[in-house]
Amino acid sequence: MGLRLKLFILTFLLSMVFSETQGRRTIEKPGPFDESDHDVFEVLKPASINNGALQVTPDSGGEFDLSKKSGRIMLKESFKLHDKGARVASFNTSFFINIQNHFSTSSHGEGMAFVIAPDLVLPPGSEGQYLGLTNATTDGNATNRLVAIEFDTFKQDFDPDDNHIGLNINSVKSELNVSLSDSGIQLVPEVAKNFTIWIQYDGLNKILQVFMVGEDNPEPAEQRPNDPVMIADLDIAKYVNERSYFGFAASTGSAIELHCVLGWNLTVENLSEDEGLVIEAKIALGVGVALLVILLAGWWTQRILYKKYKTANDPTIRGTLQSLPGTPREFRYRDLKVATDNFNEKNKLGQGGFGVVYKGVLSKESLQIAVKRFSRDNVKSKDDFLAELTIINRLRHKHLVKLLGWCYKNGKLLLVYEYMPNGSLDAHIFCGAEKETLRWDLRYQIISGVASALHYVHNEYEQKVVHRDLKASNIMLDSSFNARLGDFGLARAIENGKTSYAELEGVPGTLGYIAPECLHTGKATRESDIYGFGAVVLEVVCGQRPWTKIGGFCFLVDWVWSLHRDGRILEAVDERLRGDYVAEEAERLLLLGLACSHPNGSERPKTQAVLQIASGLLPVPYVPPFRPAFVWPSAGAVEENIDSEYTDDLTITISH
């Protein structure tokens, strides 16, 4: 049976089954959201749809005072949830949220809620403790006709703590509270995290369950946990209208935070049919699904076998590689296998999101090499492989890791680089007490080398290239401790006339090195690379990770800025140097690191200035005593010129 015929039959069966049953109504909104979603959602200001998310309370764009606000975003469609108690609809929902501490302040609040409400109205005065659900006058009234699951981040007198979920019926004083701390979940962690939440309601048995898991990546969790974080007996027909609305509510108080919904799916049992039709529909569904499973199994098996064959014999990859300018050397897979001792674990140099790097020796040439073997699924791995090779193949600079060649065999993708005997920079900065720390002159030399490499890829290469993952572990050191910028797996070339790179997959990066505007725009720019460089400078001079908690601060940059304000900036220099450093150079680099870490991209120095400052040819630009507030959009982002931003919206991928 041909593939097209099978697909036709599958489509026909699906349409037959679901047109016959009509037993449930499903709304799928996986995100990102945009202005077209106003057709689906009632957005009750100051809530908004912005930056690809449902912003239930205001984000920083256009709102200067974010405190004491409340908002709701509701589906415009109402759902029949019961027949005056005779039948009660079951429903399942899953959503992907982010509750973010704003401007890294120590306090936050108040929280958000998934709500079933009687109308599309935001109660006045529902800010603060009322979570956009009720107000001081209406709280507790049976006429509210609402049920909500709250995610509460601010402790009131009636709350167990500032990190709990609760079942709310007509009031913000929950019928049931469960602290999330016992489950190892922090709603507003110091490092921003996304959460996938499942709420399942059984209308027959009148049971509500809530499941929750935290995510360190921008995609919702696929696997629901086995154990719920909350379970409650609930006869929803007693508390909500026969026809009600689903949505989200949130509020801030004196303390503020951002409440974002990044994706949402909702399925509600349809009570509008005759009972007999429902039974017939279930029979039709059972028969249809059985046939569907059989056909799908055969089709899927054939598809997998075909993909394996195609992957192993894909002529497009080899053709692309062989057509690259300069045609890098093609290595034989068996030679690389021998060189790395069959990719032995003892030869492993490092591992990242794109693959594993092994040390190898080509015995015939007496040449040490580093072999990067890509490890992602085939389609994505191929894209990463070709992207990295296409860019780095044409880059020529003494402070970039040199590409020697490539290998493609039976779906296996490998890149071969010049081996760096001194490994990565982070191994020398964070080496432990048992190993001698990196000397000051070498640290200064390394920073200057990285600045030179960054200036080359941003300005001197024929295409503008953004690295997108500048960090100490991606800076390699040769035998003389010269810096070599490597790992261009995330790098992308920017079209002429643009200054940012955007793709639907997102702008990846590493925690502590990601510029704040990327969390709003999802765009990789030269300015965001400069921010990452600033984090590296402070890391090298201070001997501390960017996310280190130090001096009462959550991030290294805030601590260094406080020392600058107090006129004690040299106290930030790595204590392991025991004072063996040049004070003038150390102060210059620390101030340069702060200038590059300016929250607003338009205020950061360009790479040419960075290079001259590091060389002592230019003075460091003025660094204010207090770290400026992040403003979006920044002044430079709204100009319509060659430096205007590329407008594609992205998501953020954070690695560690």
C-alpha positions in Angstrom: 0.0 0.0 0.0 1.5 3.3 -1.0 2.4 6.0 1.5 -0.1 8.5 0.0 -2.9 6.0 0.1 -2.2 5.2 3.7 -2.2 8.8 4.7 -5.5 9.3 2.9 -7.0 6.4 4.8 -5.7 7.6 8.1 -7.1 11.1 7.5 -10.4 9.7 6.4 -10.7 7.5 9.6 -9.7 10.4 11.8 -12.3 12.7 10.3 -14.9 9.9 10.5 -14.2 9.1 14.1 -14.1 12.7 15.4 -17.1 13.9 13.3 -19.2 11.0 14.7 -18.2 11.5 18.3 -17.9 15.2 18.9 -17.6 14.1 22.6 -15.1 16.8 23.6 -13.9 20.2 22.6 -10.2 20.8 22.4 -8.3 24.1 22.1 -4.6 23.8 21.4 -2.4 26.9 21.7 1.2 25.7 22.0 2.6 29.2 21.5 4.2 31.4 20.7 1.3 33.8 20.9 0.8 36.8 18.7 -1.8 39.6 17.9 -4.0 37.1 16.0 -4.7 35.4 19.2 -6.9 38.3 20.3 -9.6 36.6 18.2 -9.5 33.7 20.7 -8.7 35.4 24.0 -10.3 38.2 25.9 -7.4 40.2 27.2 -8.3 42.3 30.2 -5.8 45.1 30.6 -3.2 45.7 31.8 -2.7 42.1 30.6 -1.3 41.8 27.1 -0.1 39.4 24.4 3.5 40.3 24.0 6.9 38.8 23.2 5.2 35.5 22.2 3.5 35.0 25.6 0.3 35.7 27.4 1.5 38.4 29.8 -1.2 38.1 32.5 0.3 41.1 34.4 2.3 43.8 32.6 5.8 43.1 31.4 8.4 45.9 31.3 7.3 47.1 27.9 5.2 50.3 28.1 4.5 50.0 31.9 6.7 52.0 34.1 4.9 51.1 37.4 4.4 47.3 37.5 3.3 47.2 41.2 -0.3 46.8 42.4 -1.6 45.5 39.0 -4.0 42.7 38.2 -5.1 41.2 34.9 -6.9 38.3 33.3 -6.7 36.5 29.9 -9.7 34.4 29.2 -10.9 32.2 26.4 -13.8 34.0 24.7 -15.6 30.8 24.2 -17.7 29.5 27.1 -18.1 25.8 28.0 -21.1 23.9 29.4 -19.7 22.3 32.5 -22.9 20.7 34.0 -26.6 20.1 33.5 -27.7 21.6 36.8 -25.7 19.0 38.5 -27.2 16.0 36.6 -24.1 15.5 34.5 -20.7 17.2 35.2 -18.1 17.6 32.4 -14.6 16.3 32.8 -11.8 18.4 31.6 -8.0 18.2 31.1 -5.7 21.1 30.7 -1.9 21.6 30.5 -0.1 24.9 30.3 3.5 26.1 30.2 4.2 29.1 32.5 7.0 31.3 33.7 6.8 33.4 36.9 9.9 35.6 36.8 11.4 37.7 39.6 11.6 41.2 38.1 15.0 43.0 37.9 16.5 40.4 40.3 14.9 42.0 43.3 14.9 40.0 46.5 11.1 40.3 47.0 8.4 39.1 44.6 4.6 38.7 44.4 1.8 38.0 44.4 1.0 35.1 42.1 -1.2 33.7 39.4 -4.2 31.3 39.0 -5.9 29.1 36.5 -9.5 30.2 36.8 -13.0 29.0 35.9 -15.2 32.2 35.9 -18.8 33.2 35.1 -17.9 36.1 32.8 -15.1 38.0 31.0 -14.7 40.7 33.6 -11.7 41.7 35.7 -12.9 42.7 39.2 -11.8 46.3 40.1 -9.4 46.4 43.1 -8.2 42.8 42.5 -4.5 43.6 42.7 -2.3 42.4 45.5 -3.5 39.4 47.6 -6.6 39.0 45.4 -4.7 37.6 42.4 -7.1 39.1 39.9 -9.9 36.8 41.2 -11.9 38.9 43.7 -11.6 42.1 45.7 -12.0 43.3 49.3 -15.8 43.6 48.8 -16.6 40.4 46.9 -14.1 37.9 48.4 -15.9 34.9 49.8 -19.2 35.7 48.2 -21.0 32.6 46.8 -22.2 34.8 43.9 -18.7 35.0 42.6 -19.3 31.6 41.0 -15.6 30.8 40.4 -13.1 28.1 41.1 -9.3 28.6 40.7 -6.0 26.9 41.2 -3.7 29.5 42.6 0.1 29.5 42.3 0.9 31.9 45.2 4.3 33.5 45.7 3.6 35.9 48.5 2.7 34.9 52.1 -0.5 36.4 53.5 -1.6 35.8 57.1 -3.9 33.0 55.8 -1.2 31.3 53.7 1.2 28.5 54.7 4.2 30.1 52.9 5.2 32.1 49.8 5.6 29.0 47.6 2.3 27.0 47.4 -0.6 26.1 45.3 -4.2 26.2 46.5 -7.8 25.4 45.6 -9.8 28.6 45.7 -13.6 28.6 45.7 -15.1 32.1 45.5 -12.2 33.4 47.6 -8.5 33.8 47.8 -8.5 32.0 51.1 -7.9 28.5 49.8 -10.0 25.5 50.7 -6.8 23.4 50.4 -3.2 24.6 50.4 -0.1 22.5 49.5 3.4 23.9 49.9 5.5 23.2 46.8 8.8 23.3 48.8 8.2 19.7 49.9 8.2 18.7 46.2 11.4 20.5 45.5 9.6 23.1 43.4 10.2 26.8 43.7 7.7 29.0 41.8 10.1 32.0 41.7 13.6 30.5 41.7 16.7 32.7 41.7 17.3 31.4 38.2 14.3 31.7 35.9 12.6 28.4 35.2 9.6 27.3 33.2 6.9 25.0 34.6 4.6 22.6 32.9 1.3 22.1 34.8 -1.4 19.5 34.2 -4.9 19.9 35.8 -7.2 16.9 35.4 -10.8 17.0 36.6 -13.0 13.8 36.7 -16.6 14.9 36.4 -17.9 11.5 37.2 -16.0 10.9 40.4 -15.7 14.6 41.3 -11.9 14.5 41.8 -9.4 17.2 40.8 -5.7 16.5 40.4 -2.8 18.9 39.7 0.6 17.8 38.4 3.6 20.0 38.0 7.2 19.8 36.8 10.0 22.4 36.4 11.8 22.8 33.1 15.3 24.1 32.3 14.5 24.4 28.6 12.0 26.3 26.5 9.9 23.3 25.6 7.0 21.9 27.7 7.6 18.6 29.5 6.1 15.7 27.5 5.9 13.3 30.4 3.4 14.0 33.2 4.7 13.0 36.6 3.1 10.0 38.2 2.2 11.7 41.5 0.1 14.8 41.7 1.2 17.8 43.9 -2.4 18.3 44.9 -5.6 16.1 44.8 -9.0 17.3 46.0 -12.6 16.2 46.1 -14.6 18.8 44.2 -18.1 18.9 42.9 -17.6 21.7 40.5 -21.4 22.0 39.7 -22.0 23.4 43.2 -19.7 26.4 42.6 -19.6 27.5 38.9 -22.2 28.5 36.4 -23.6 25.9 33.9 -21.7 27.8 31.2 -18.4 29.2 32.3 -15.1 30.5 31.0 -11.5 29.2 31.4 -8.5 31.4 31.7 -5.7 32.9 33.8 -5.6 35.7 36.4 -2.7 37.2 38.2 -1.6 40.2 40.3 1.3 42.1 41.7 1.4 44.0 45.0 4.2 46.2 46.4 6.5 43.4 45.3 6.4 42.6 41.6 7.0 39.7 39.3 6.2 38.7 35.7 3.4 36.1 35.0 3.7 34.6 31.5 1.8 31.8 29.9 3.9 30.3 27.0 1.5 27.6 25.8 -1.9 26.1 26.7 -4.0 23.1 25.8 -7.5 22.6 27.0 -9.9 19.7 26.4 -13.5 19.8 27.8 -16.1 17.0 27.7 -19.0 18.1 25.5 -22.4 17.8 27.4 -24.5 19.2 24.6 -25.4 15.9 22.9 -28.1 13.4 23.7 -26.9 10.6 26.0 -27.6 8.0 23.4 -25.5 9.8 20.8 -22.6 9.8 23.3 -22.7 6.0 23.6 -22.8 5.5 19.9 -20.0 7.9 19.5 -17.8 6.0 22.0 -18.5 2.7 20.0 -17.5 4.4 16.8 -14.4 5.8 18.4 -13.3 2.4 19.7 -13.7 0.8 16.3 -12.0 3.6 14.5 -9.1 3.8 17.0 -8.5 0.1 16.7 -8.2 0.3 12.9 -6.1 3.5 13.2 -3.6 1.8 15.5 -3.1 -1.1 13.1 -2.5 1.2 10.1 -0.3 3.6 12.1 1.9 0.7 13.3 2.5 -0.5 9.8 3.1 3.0 8.4 5.4 4.0 11.3 7.5 0.9 10.9 7.9 1.5 7.2 8.8 5.2 7.8 11.5 4.3 10.4 13.1 1.8 8.0 13.0 4.4 5.2 14.5 7.1 7.3 17.3 4.9 8.4 18.1 4.0 4.8 17.9 7.6 3.8 20.1 8.8 6.6 22.8 6.3 5.9 22.8 7.1 2.2 22.0 10.8 2.3 23.9 12.4 -0.7 22.9 15.9 0.3 25.2 16.2 3.3 28.3 14.9 1.4 27.4 17.1 -1.5 27.0 20.2 0.7 30.3 19.5 2.5 32.3 18.9 -0.7 30.9 22.1 -2.2 32.1 24.3 0.7 34.7 27.0 -0.3 38.2 25.7 0.3 36.8 22.1 0.7 38.0 21.1 4.2 39.6 17.7 4.4 37.3 14.6 4.6 38.5 12.1 7.2 37.7 8.4 7.1 35.5 7.3 9.9 37.7 4.2 10.6 40.8 6.5 11.0 39.0 8.6 13.6 37.7 5.6 15.3 41.3 4.3 15.7 42.6 7.7 16.6 40.2 8.0 19.6 40.5 4.3 20.6 36.9 3.7 19.5 35.8 6.9 21.2 37.0 5.7 24.5 35.6 7.4 27.6 39.1 8.1 28.9 39.7 10.2 25.8 36.6 12.4 26.4 37.5 16.1 26.6 34.0 17.5 27.1 30.4 17.3 26.4 27.7 19.8 25.4 24.3 20.1 24.0 25.5 19.2 20.5 27.8 16.3 21.1 30.9 14.9 22.7 34.5 15.9 22.1 37.3 13.3 22.2 41.0 13.5 22.0 42.7 11.6 19.3 46.0 10.9 17.6 46.5 10.3 13.9 49.6 8.0 14.3 50.7 8.2 10.6 50.9 12.0 10.8 51.9 12.2 14.5 49.0 14.7 14.8 46.9 15.3 17.9 43.3 16.2 17.1 40.0 16.9 18.8 37.0 15.0 17.4 33.5 16.3 17.9 30.9 13.7 17.4 27.3 15.0 17.1 24.8 13.2 19.3 21.4 14.8 18.7 18.6 13.2 16.7 19.4 12.9 13.0 17.5 15.9 11.5 18.5 18.4 14.2 22.1 17.0 14.4 22.5 17.5 10.7 21.4 21.1 10.9 23.8 21.8 13.8 26.6 20.0 12.0 26.2 21.9 8.7 25.7 25.2 10.5 28.9 24.9 12.4 31.0 23.6 9.5 29.7 26.2 7.1 30.6 29.1 9.4 33.9 27.9 10.9 35.3 26.5 7.6 35.8 30.1 6.3 36.9 31.7 9.5 40.6 32.4 9.6 42.0 34.1 12.8 44.8 33.2 15.2 42.5 33.4 18.1 39.9 30.9 16.7 40.1 27.1 17.0 41.3 25.8 13.6 39.0 23.3 11.8 41.0 20.5 10.2 38.1 18.6 8.5 35.0 16.5 8.7 33.6 13.0 8.5 30.1 11.7 7.5 29.5 7.9 7.6 26.3 6.0 8.0 24.5 8.9 9.6 27.4 9.7 11.9 28.5 13.3 11.8 32.0 14.4 13.1 34.1 17.5 13.0 37.9 17.4 13.5 39.7 20.3 15.1 43.3 21.2 16.1 43.9 19.9 19.6 44.4 22.4 22.3 46.8 21.0 24.9 45.8 23.3 27.7 42.1 22.5 27.4 39.4 25.0 28.2 39.7 28.3 30.1 37.3 27.3 32.8 39.4 24.3 33.8 42.2 26.8 34.8 40.1 29.4 36.4 38.0 27.0 38.5 40.8 24.4 39.2 40.5 23.9 42.9 43.1 24.4 45.6 45.3 21.5 44.5 46.2 23.1 41.2 48.2 26.3 40.6 45.9 29.1 39.6 46.3 31.0 36.3 48.8 33.8 36.4 47.7 37.4 36.0 49.7 38.0 32.8 48.1 35.0 31.2 44.6 36.1 32.2 45.1 39.5 30.6 46.6 37.8 27.5 43.5 35.5 27.2 41.0 38.3 27.6 42.8 40.4 24.9 42.8 37.3 22.6 39.1 36.7 23.0 38.4 40.4 22.3 40.4 40.2 19.1 38.5 37.0 18.0 35.1 38.6 18.8 36.0 41.8 16.8 37.0 39.6 13.8 33.7 37.6 13.7 31.6 40.7 14.3 33.3 43.1 11.9 36.3 41.8 9.9 34.8 38.6 8.5 32.9 39.0 5.2 29.7 38.1 7.0 28.7 39.3 10.5 28.7 36.3 12.8 27.2 36.1 16.3 28.7 33.4 18.5 25.7 33.1 20.8 27.4 31.1 23.5 30.4 33.0 24.7 31.6 31.5 28.0 34.8 30.2 29.6 34.3 26.6 28.7 34.1 27.6 25.0 37.5 29.4 25.1 40.4 26.9 24.4 44.0 27.4 25.3 47.0 26.4 23.1 50.4 25.4 24.4 51.3 29.0 25.1 48.0 29.8 26.8 46.8 31.9 23.8 43.0 32.0 23.7 41.2 30.2 20.9 37.5 30.9 20.7 35.7 27.7 19.8 32.4 25.8 19.8 30.6 27.5 17.0 27.7 25.1 17.3 25.4 27.9 18.2 27.0 30.6 15.9 25.0 32.0 13.1 25.8 34.4 10.3 23.7 37.6 10.0 22.5 38.9 6.7 24.0 42.2 5.6 21.9 45.1 6.8 20.8 43.2 9.9 22.3 43.1 13.4 20.4 40.2 15.0 19.8 36.6 14.2 16.5 34.9 14.7 15.1 31.4 14.1 12.0 29.6 15.1 14.0 27.1 17.2 15.1 29.8 19.5 18.3 31.6 20.6 20.3 29.3 22.7 22.7 30.4 25.4 24.1 29.6 28.8 22.8 30.9 32.1 24.6 33.9 33.4 25.9 34.9 30.0 22.5 35.7 28.4 21.8 39.4 27.9 18.5 40.6 29.5 17.0 41.8 26.3 17.2 38.3 24.9 14.5 37.2 27.4 12.2 39.8 25.8 13.2 39.6 22.1 14.7 36.2 21.7 17.2 37.7 19.3 20.9 37.1 19.1 22.9 40.3 18.4 26.4 41.5 18.5 25.3 43.4 21.6 24.3 40.2 23.3 27.7 38.7 22.4 29.3 41.7 24.1 27.2 41.0 27.2 28.6 37.4 27.3 32.1 38.8 26.8 31.6 41.0 29.8 30.5 38.0 31.9 33.7 36.2 30.8 35.9 39.2 31.7 34.5 39.3 35.3 34.7 35.5 35.5 38.4 35.6 34.6 39.4 38.5 36.8 37.3 37.5 39.8 37.7 33.7 39.6 34.0 33.3 40.1 31.1 32.0 38.0 28.6 34.6 36.7 25.8 33.1 38.8 27.8 32.9 42.0 26.0 34.1 45.2 28.5 36.4 46.8 28.4 39.4 49.1 24.6 39.1 49.5 24.1 39.2 45.8 22.7 36.5 43.5 25.0 37.3 40.5 28.7 38.2 40.3 28.1 41.3 38.2 25.9 42.9 40.9 28.6 42.3 43.6 31.3 43.8 41.4 29.1 46.8 40.7 28.5 47.4 44.4 32.3 47.4 45.0 32.7 49.9 42.2 30.0 52.1 43.8 31.9 51.9 47.1 35.3 52.7 45.5 36.6 49.2 46.4 36.5 47.5 43.0 39.9 45.9 43.3 38.6 43.8 46.1 36.8 41.8 43.4 40.2 40.4 42.0 40.6 36.7 42.5 42.0 36.1 46.0 44.1 33.1 44.8 46.4 35.6 43.0 47.5 36.8 46.4 47.9 40.3 45.2 50.2 39.3 42.3 48.5 41.4 39.6 48.8 44.8 38.0 46.3 47.0 39.7 45.8 49.4 36.7 45.1 46.5 34.4 42.8 44.8 36.9 40.7 48.0 37.3 40.6 48.5 33.6 39.3 45.0 33.0 36.8 45.1 35.8 35.3 48.4 34.5 35.3 47.0 31.0 33.4 43.9 32.2 30.8 46.2 33.9 30.5 48.4 30.8 29.9 45.3 28.7 27.4 44.0 31.2 25.2 47.2 31.0 21.6 46.0 31.1 20.7 48.0 28.0 22.4 46.8 24.8 22.7 50.2 23.1 25.0 51.3 26.0 27.5 48.6 25.7 30.8 49.3 23.9 31.4 47.9 20.4 34.1 45.3 19.8 36.5 47.8 18.2 36.4 49.9 21.4 36.6 46.7 23.6 39.8 45.7 21.8 41.4 49.1 22.2 40.4 49.3 25.9 41.8 45.9 26.6 45.0 47.0 24.8 45.2 50.2 26.9 44.8 52.4 23.8 41.4 53.8 25.0 40.1 54.7 28.4 37.2 52.7 29.8 33.9 54.4 29.2 32.1 55.9 32.1 30.5 53.3 34.4 27.8 54.6 36.6 28.1 53.8 40.4 24.7 52.0 40.4 23.8 49.4 37.9 21.2 51.0 35.6 17.7 49.5 35.3 16.9 47.4 32.3 14.6 49.4 29.9 12.8 47.8 27.0 12.8 48.8 24.3 16.1 50.5 24.6 16.8 53.7 22.7 19.0 52.0 20.2 16.5 49.3 19.4 13.8 51.6 18.0 15.9 53.4 15.4 15.1 52.5 11.8 18.5 52.2 10.3 21.1 49.6 9.5 21.3 48.7 13.2 17.6 48.1 13.5 16.6 44.7 14.9 15.4 41.8 12.8 11.8 41.2 13.7 11.3 37.4 14.0 10.2 36.3 17.4 12.1 33.6 19.1 12.2 31.5 22.3 15.2 31.2 24.6 17.0 28.0 25.2 19.1 28.0 28.3 21.9 25.5 28.9 24.2 25.0 31.8 
